[in-house]
Amino acid sequence: GQVGLGACDYLRRKLDAVPFAQIDVSASHQPDSLTVEDGLGRMPDPPKQDLYYSSEPPLFIFEGDTQLSGESAFKLAAELLDLVHRHGTETVFTGAAYAMPVSFRQRPEIFGAATDEDLKARFATLGVKPLKEGNISGLNGLLLGLAAQRGMPAACLLATMPHYAIE
């Protein structure tokens, strides 16, 4: 649903974040389609995975063009956490779409899942509803789980979107 990417793009622009690192995942990414331009097909460009930094407030913003899975996603999540932890990051937030049987006319709701009771307690003051149950897939979930294993509080904010808008 591009919800997380939209939020990252907004934060990056609003905070004047600067490029910090570009992560090459071409060895781990297997394209599942062909790019066609002007009637000619070619293999798609490797996905971009960019890390930006804002100094005020101090914040890393990660934007990825693709969702990796399996071992490559696990490895990328671990490397990202290693990198940002070395630079003083203490808390991790991710953002994702939460596909539901709703209309595009309905105002989106925000749900949250946290690995820490203190972060979860802050949801109510922000109008975020705790996610009762489910799964958070891809890097959005892996980053939370791995951060928690390292003693870093983490939370994912999920914005509702219509099921039919997934593609």
BELURKA-V716365 format. One record per backbone hydrogen bond with DSSP energy under -1.0 kcal/mol. CO is the residue of the C=O (numbers start at 1). NH is the residue of the N-H. E is the energy in kcal/mol with one decimal. If there is no record, write none. Layout:
# BELURKA-V716365
CO|NH|E ; CO|NH|E
This chain:
# BELURKA-V716365
2|6|-2.4 ; 3|7|-2.1 ; 4|8|-2.6 ; 5|9|-2.8 ; 6|10|-2.2 ; 7|11|-2.6 ; 8|12|-3.0 ; 9|13|-2.3 ; 10|14|-3.0 ; 11|15|-2.6 ; 12|17|-2.3 ; 18|53|-2.7 ; 21|51|-3.1 ; 25|28|-1.3 ; 25|29|-1.4 ; 35|42|-2.5 ; 37|40|-1.9 ; 40|37|-2.4 ; 42|35|-2.5 ; 48|65|-2.9 ; 49|23|-3.3 ; 50|63|-3.0 ; 51|20|-3.2 ; 51|21|-2.0 ; 52|61|-2.3 ; 53|18|-2.8 ; 54|59|-2.3 ; 59|54|-2.7 ; 61|52|-3.1 ; 63|50|-2.9 ; 70|74|-2.2 ; 71|75|-2.6 ; 72|76|-2.3 ; 73|77|-2.7 ; 74|78|-2.2 ; 75|79|-2.4 ; 76|80|-2.7 ; 77|81|-2.4 ; 78|82|-2.4 ; 79|83|-2.4 ; 80|84|-2.7 ; 81|85|-2.2 ; 82|86|-2.0 ; 84|89|-2.5 ; 85|88|-1.9 ; 92|155|-2.1 ; 94|157|-2.6 ; 96|159|-2.3 ; 98|161|-1.7 ; 100|102|-2.3 ; 100|163|-1.9 ; 103|106|-1.4 ; 109|160|-2.5 ; 110|129|-2.7 ; 111|158|-3.4 ; 112|131|-3.2 ; 113|156|-2.8 ; 116|120|-2.3 ; 117|121|-2.4 ; 120|123|-1.2 ; 123|126|-1.3 ; 123|128|-2.5 ; 124|127|-1.0 ; 129|112|-2.3 ; 138|142|-2.5 ; 139|143|-2.7 ; 141|145|-2.4 ; 142|146|-2.9 ; 143|147|-2.2 ; 144|148|-2.5 ; 145|149|-1.9 ; 146|150|-1.1 ; 147|152|-2.9 ; 148|151|-1.6 ; 153|92|-2.3 ; 154|115|-2.7 ; 155|94|-2.1 ; 156|113|-1.9 ; 157|96|-2.2 ; 158|111|-3.0 ; 159|98|-2.8 ; 161|100|-2.7 ; 162|165|-1.8 ; 163|166|-1.7
